Amino acid sequence: MKNCKKPCKKILFSLLLITVNFFALYAENFRVAKTHVISIPQNYSEVSANLGIFDALAIKLPEDKTFVTGLELTMKVPQIMTTWRDSVAYSFYDGISPFPTEKLIDYAGTRTSISTIPGKIVNTIYIPLNEKFNIKNNPYAKILEEKISAKNGIIFLRYMLAMKGAPEELENARIQVTARPVLSNEGYFSLEVSKQEEKNENFSIYIDDNFIPSIPQKMLLKEGEHHLFVTGETFRNEIRTFIVEQAKLTSLKVALRGIEPEVKILSPENASIYFDGEELDSPKEPFVITQGPHTVKFTIGDYEITKTFDAINGRSYSVNLNIDASVTEEE
């Protein structure tokens, strides 16, 4: 076999590939030299492993797979594999058992596909996992057509030598495999609404003009800008704009305020403040008032100023005492 030229080797591999594909959808028992196990973290960052051509790779998907639509595998191979192109094959399996660990080498599973490594240093493969996968075919990557269910949360990849007579350098070669999840363009949104304890009235929530029947805890929204509107008969309307990031949780807190008017008073620290005839003790925050006419009086030494205004439900007011000095030039 060592003297067989490349056309002869391709014919032999083609026969092997036809034979393997004939049994591809049937469960089989097999042994690998070593099992490598990598886990994609919940932050969806990439993970890598270096495999020999008789090894297997078990890729554990994150526990929360809500945003995972597929998997991108990048195989970086040494130069010897590009010279001996199609001499190393790789297969994907479904329903693998027992559950893969680095201590196991004997498995059973259903082979879903088999391919060879072409004469390229870097090879990219996409594995669709659900209907949200939306990457299109392109000349720089291969999209796996065969379906992998990954019911046990595992993508199982196995390498093998596809022809006899390969040089020792090829048998000792290492393949760097990097796994990266393909994510949907969605994110979680969570809302927390608080209100005064004495107010038991209901309120309504709208997101992007769509009525939301209950306070969202982990609501799926498209990534990007969204608009929140909270309204109620005895509450002021609350409007917010928020940004949802891909595969992340965006949280928002909204404190509902009653429709009773509010007033905020700003003045120098040495000023005495009287509201409707009662002296206030340096108010720092807005406070609720009744609807109707009100009077605010400021005194600083012998200086006194009084302002009146009519408060209306649903409105907020600010009363600000400014003391300024002017400079003019006299001839």
C-alpha positions in Angstrom: 0.0 0.0 0.0 2.9 2.4 0.6 3.7 2.3 -3.2 0.1 3.1 -4.1 -0.2 6.5 -5.8 -2.7 9.1 -4.7 -5.4 8.2 -7.3 -5.3 4.7 -6.0 -5.6 5.9 -2.4 -8.5 8.1 -3.3 -10.3 5.1 -4.8 -9.7 3.0 -1.7 -11.0 5.8 0.6 -14.0 6.3 -1.6 -14.9 2.7 -1.2 -14.3 3.1 2.6 -16.5 6.2 2.7 -19.4 4.4 0.8 -19.1 1.5 3.2 -19.2 3.7 6.3 -22.0 5.8 5.0 -24.1 2.6 4.3 -23.9 1.9 8.1 -23.9 5.6 9.2 -27.4 5.6 10.6 -27.0 2.4 12.6 -25.7 2.2 16.2 -22.1 1.0 16.4 -19.6 0.2 19.0 -16.1 1.7 18.7 -12.9 2.5 20.6 -10.9 5.6 20.6 -7.3 6.3 21.7 -8.3 9.1 24.1 -11.4 11.1 24.9 -11.1 14.9 25.3 -13.9 16.7 27.1 -14.4 20.5 26.8 -17.3 22.5 28.2 -18.7 25.7 26.7 -19.2 28.1 29.7 -22.5 29.9 30.3 -20.8 33.1 29.1 -20.6 31.4 25.7 -16.8 31.9 25.2 -14.9 29.6 22.9 -13.0 26.5 24.2 -10.2 24.5 22.5 -8.5 21.1 22.6 -5.6 19.3 20.8 -6.5 15.9 19.4 -4.6 13.0 17.8 -6.0 11.3 14.7 -7.4 8.4 16.7 -9.0 10.6 19.5 -12.5 11.7 20.2 -13.8 15.1 21.4 -16.9 15.5 23.6 -18.2 19.1 23.6 -20.6 19.9 26.5 -23.1 22.5 25.7 -24.0 25.1 28.4 -26.8 24.3 30.8 -28.9 27.2 29.5 -29.1 26.6 25.7 -31.8 29.2 25.1 -29.6 31.3 22.8 -27.5 28.5 21.3 -28.7 27.8 17.7 -25.6 25.9 16.6 -21.9 25.2 17.0 -19.0 26.5 15.1 -16.0 24.2 15.0 -12.7 25.3 13.7 -10.1 22.6 12.9 -6.5 23.8 12.5 -4.4 21.0 11.1 -0.6 20.7 10.6 1.0 20.9 7.1 1.4 17.1 6.9 -2.4 16.7 6.8 -2.7 19.1 3.9 -0.1 17.1 2.0 -1.9 13.9 2.7 -5.3 15.4 2.1 -8.4 13.2 2.7 -6.2 10.8 4.7 -7.9 11.7 8.0 -11.6 11.3 8.5 -13.9 12.7 11.2 -17.4 11.5 12.2 -20.2 12.9 14.4 -22.3 10.7 16.6 -25.7 11.0 18.2 -27.0 9.1 21.2 -23.5 8.4 22.5 -23.2 6.1 25.5 -21.9 5.9 28.1 -21.7 9.6 29.0 -18.3 10.7 27.8 -15.5 11.2 30.3 -11.7 11.5 29.8 -11.3 8.0 31.5 -13.5 6.2 28.9 -12.4 4.9 25.4 -15.2 2.5 24.5 -18.5 3.9 23.3 -21.7 3.1 21.4 -23.6 5.6 19.3 -25.2 6.4 15.9 -22.9 7.9 13.4 -24.7 10.8 11.7 -22.0 11.8 9.2 -18.4 11.2 8.0 -16.1 13.5 6.1 -12.4 13.9 5.4 -10.1 16.8 6.2 -9.4 18.6 2.9 -6.1 20.2 2.0 -6.6 23.4 4.0 -4.8 24.5 7.2 -8.0 25.8 8.7 -11.4 24.2 8.3 -14.6 25.6 9.7 -17.7 23.5 10.2 -21.1 24.7 11.4 -23.5 22.3 13.2 -27.1 23.6 13.3 -29.0 22.6 16.5 -32.4 24.2 16.0 -34.6 26.1 13.6 -33.1 29.5 14.8 -29.8 28.7 13.1 -29.4 31.3 10.4 -25.9 31.1 9.0 -25.9 30.8 5.2 -23.7 28.7 3.0 -20.4 30.3 2.1 -17.2 29.1 0.4 -15.2 29.4 3.6 -17.1 27.0 5.8 -19.1 23.8 5.7 -22.6 23.5 7.2 -23.3 20.1 8.4 -26.5 18.8 6.7 -27.0 15.8 8.9 -29.1 16.6 12.0 -27.6 16.1 15.5 -30.1 16.2 18.3 -27.6 16.6 21.2 -30.3 15.4 23.6 -27.7 14.6 26.3 -26.1 18.1 25.8 -23.1 16.6 24.1 -21.6 17.0 20.6 -19.4 14.0 20.0 -16.6 14.1 17.3 -14.3 11.2 16.4 -11.2 11.2 14.3 -9.8 8.2 12.4 -7.2 7.3 9.8 -8.9 6.8 6.4 -6.1 4.9 4.6 -3.2 2.6 5.3 0.4 3.4 4.6 0.3 6.8 6.2 3.7 8.1 7.4 4.5 8.1 11.1 4.5 11.9 11.1 0.9 11.9 10.1 -0.1 9.4 12.8 1.5 11.6 15.4 0.0 14.8 14.1 -2.3 16.9 16.3 -5.5 18.8 15.4 -6.5 21.9 17.2 -10.3 22.1 17.5 -11.9 25.3 18.7 -15.7 25.2 19.6 -17.7 28.4 19.6 -21.5 28.6 20.1 -23.6 30.2 17.4 -26.0 32.5 19.2 -29.4 33.9 18.3 -29.9 37.7 18.2 -31.9 37.7 21.4 -31.5 38.5 25.1 -33.4 38.2 28.3 -35.3 41.1 29.8 -36.4 41.3 33.5 -38.5 44.0 35.0 -39.0 44.9 38.7 -41.9 47.2 39.6 -42.4 48.7 43.0 -45.2 50.9 44.3 -46.4 52.4 47.5 -47.8 49.8 49.9 -51.1 51.6 50.4 -51.8 51.6 46.6 -53.4 48.3 45.6 -54.5 49.5 42.1 -53.4 47.6 39.0 -51.2 48.9 36.3 -50.5 47.9 32.7 -47.2 47.2 31.0 -46.4 47.7 27.3 -43.1 46.9 25.6 -42.7 48.3 22.1 -46.5 49.1 22.1 -47.3 45.4 22.8 -49.3 44.7 26.0 -47.5 42.4 28.5 -50.0 40.5 30.7 -47.6 40.0 33.6 -44.3 41.5 34.9 -41.6 39.9 32.8 -38.9 37.9 34.6 -36.9 36.3 31.8 -38.6 37.6 28.7 -37.0 36.9 25.3 -36.5 40.1 23.2 -34.5 40.8 20.1 -31.2 42.5 20.8 -31.2 46.2 20.4 -33.3 49.2 21.6 -36.7 48.7 23.2 -39.3 51.0 24.8 -41.2 50.4 28.1 -44.5 52.1 29.1 -46.1 51.5 32.5 -49.5 53.1 33.1 -52.3 53.0 35.6 -55.3 55.1 36.6 -53.8 56.2 39.9 -50.1 56.1 38.9 -48.0 58.4 36.8 -47.0 57.1 33.4 -43.5 55.7 33.4 -41.5 55.6 30.1 -38.1 54.0 29.7 -35.8 53.1 26.9 -33.5 50.1 27.4 -31.0 48.1 25.3 -31.1 44.3 25.2 -27.7 42.7 24.5 -27.2 39.4 22.8 -27.4 36.3 25.1 -27.4 38.5 28.2 -29.9 39.6 30.9 -31.0 43.2 31.0 -32.7 44.2 34.2 -34.8 47.3 34.8 -36.4 48.7 38.0 -39.4 51.1 37.9 -40.9 52.8 41.0 -44.5 53.8 40.4 -45.5 57.1 41.7 -49.0 58.2 42.5 -50.7 60.9 40.5 -50.7 63.3 43.5 -48.6 66.4 42.7 -45.0 66.6 44.0 -42.9 69.6 44.8 -39.1 70.0 45.2 -37.7 73.0 47.0 -34.2 74.3 46.4 -32.7 77.1 48.4 -29.4 78.2 50.2 -28.7 76.4 53.4 -29.2 79.5 55.6 -32.7 80.1 54.3 -35.8 79.3 56.3 -38.6 77.7 54.2 -42.3 77.8 55.0 -44.8 75.8 53.0 -48.4 76.8 53.4 -47.3 78.5 56.6 -45.4 75.6 58.2 -41.7 75.7 58.4 -39.8 72.9 56.7 -36.6 71.3 58.0 -34.2 71.6 54.9 -36.2 69.4 52.5 -33.8 67.5 50.2 -36.2 65.2 48.3 -39.5 65.9 46.5 -42.6 65.4 48.6 -46.3 64.9 47.9 -48.8 67.7 48.2 -52.5 68.1 47.6 -54.1 69.4 44.5 -54.8 73.1 44.6 -53.2 76.4 45.6 -50.0 76.4 47.7 -47.6 79.1 49.1 -43.9 78.9 49.6 -42.0 81.5 51.6 -38.3 82.0 52.0 -36.6 84.1 54.6 -32.9 85.0 54.9 -32.3 87.5 57.6 -34.5 90.5 56.9 -35.0 89.3 53.3 -38.3 87.6 52.4 -39.8 86.3 49.2 -43.1 84.5 48.7 -44.3 82.4 45.7 -47.7 80.8 45.1 -48.8 78.2 42.6 -51.7 75.8 41.8 -50.8 72.1 41.9 -52.5 69.7 39.5 -52.6 65.9 39.8 -49.9 64.1 37.8 -47.6 67.1 37.8 -44.2 67.8 39.5 -43.1 71.2 40.6 -39.7 72.7 41.5 -39.4 75.9 43.5 -35.9 77.3 43.4 -34.6 80.4 45.3 -31.8 82.0 43.5 -29.9 84.9 45.1 -27.7 86.7 42.7 -25.7 89.9 42.6 -25.3 92.2 39.6 -22.3 94.5 38.8 -22.8 97.6 36.7 -20.3 100.2 35.6 -21.0 103.7 36.6 -19.5 106.8 35.1 
